[in-house]
């Protein structure tokens, strides 16, 4: 009885070793299915907004650690359609406000102009929830990124190494 189980385990392991490399070879970042909740221009706006909240400096900013990918995945998978529509409306309002105030796209505005547009968005009662959500989730995405955890918080995946006192 034990031989039969052993042979089954060996056959299953051998099959997995043959199939797994060919199956896993097709995996890449480009092949990952992205959500279709946000249009391309809205994804770019998420990137610009995150970069405005946490700009690049001596250390990586929000865009350097990929917060926009986190935001896109978070909003498409974890937020309701109503909340997604509120975020889209706020993004659209930012684009319109940039065009009205500066006659530029949001991306073409300077950092100070983008900050001013975001402050105006915060003052708007209609878009306050979207502003607060974007800011909070950008900060969360940045502070929980691998770069920040390892470089600034000196996070170690499995702390408490064992150093015995007797050589074996």
N, C-alpha and C positions, 0 to 999 in steps of 0.2 A: 504494500500500500504506500509506503514512504517513497519507494522508487518511482512509482507512477507520478506522485506529486513533484518529485525532483525533476523528472523528465519534462513534465508540463512547464515547470518554472524555467528550465533551461531553454525549451523551445520558445516560450514567450519572450524571454530576455533576448535570445538571438534574433527573433523577428523584430523586436523593438529596435535593436541595434542596427538592423539593416534599413528599416523604414524611417527612423527618426532623422538621420542626417539629410535625406532628400526632402523630407517634409519641412524641416526647420531652415533649409537653405534659402527658401523664398522669403523669409522674414526680413524686412527692412523698415526703416522709419517711413519711407515713401509709400510702402504698400499698406500701411495702416489706414483703415477706412476712417475718414474724418466725418464729422457730422455735417449735415446739410441744413442745419438750423440757421447758421449765419452765412450771409453772402461774403464774397471775397473782400469787398470794401469794408464790411462790418468787422471782419477778422483783422484787417489792417488797422481799423480804428481801435480795436481792443489792444493791439500791439502799441499803438501810439499813446493811448490813454495810460497803459501800464508803464510805458517809458516816461511819461510825464510825471506820474506819481513817484516812481523810483528811478531817477535818471542814472545814466552811466557816470562814473566818477573815477576815483582811484581804485575802487573795486567794481565788480560787475553790477549793473543795474537790473531792472526787471526784464528788459529785453535780452540781456546777456545770459540769463539763466532760463529763459523760455517760459516766462510767466503767461504769455499770451496763449500758449498751447494749453496750459493748465486752466486758464479762464474759459477758453472755448469748450473744452471737455466738460468742465464743471457746469457751466451754464446750460449746455445742451443735454447733459445726462441727469443733473440733479435739481434743476429748476423747472417749474411748471411752465406751460405755454404762455400763461398770462404774464408771468415774471419775465420770460424771454421777450415778450412783446414790449414790456415796460423798458427793458434794456435797449431794445432796438429803437424805440421811440426816443430815448435819451441820446443814443448815438446819432440818430438822424437830427435831433435838435442841436447837438454839438456841431455837426457839419453845416447846418443852416446858419447857426450863429457865427461860425468862423467866416462864412461867405458874406454875411451881412456886416459884421464889424470890421473885418480886415480885407475883404475881397480876395481871400485866399482859401485854399483847402485847409483842413485841420492839420494835415501833415506838412504843408508848406509854411505854416505859422512858426514863429520862433518859440522857444521854450517858455518865455515869459508870457507870450500871447496865449499859448495853450493852457498855462496855469490860470490865467485870467478867465478863459472860457470855462474851465472846470469850476472855478470859484463861482462864476455866474450860474452854472448848472446846479451847484450846491444851494444857491439862494432860491432857486426855483422850487416852489412847493410841489409842482407836478412831477419833477424829476429828482427830488431829494432821495427817495428810496433807491433809485438806480445809481445815483452818485455814491451814496453810502455803501451800497453793495459792491460796486466796482472798486472803490477804495479799499474796503475791508478784505475782499477776496484777493486783490492784488497784493496786499501786504501779507496775507496768509500764504499765498502761493510763493512769494519771495522768501519769507522767513522759514518755510518748510522745504526749500529747495536743497539739493545736495550740496551745492556750493556754499550757501550760507551756513548750513549745519556743520559742515566740516571745516570751513575756513574761519568762521567767526565764533561759532559756539563750541568748536573743537569736539564735536559729537563723535563718539566711537560706537560702532554697531554693537559690539559685544564687549563691554568693559569688564574689568576685574580679572585680568590675566593671572594665571596660577604660576607662581615661581616657587617651586619646592626648595627646601633647604638641604636636601640630601641628593647627591648625584647618583643616578641609577646606572 
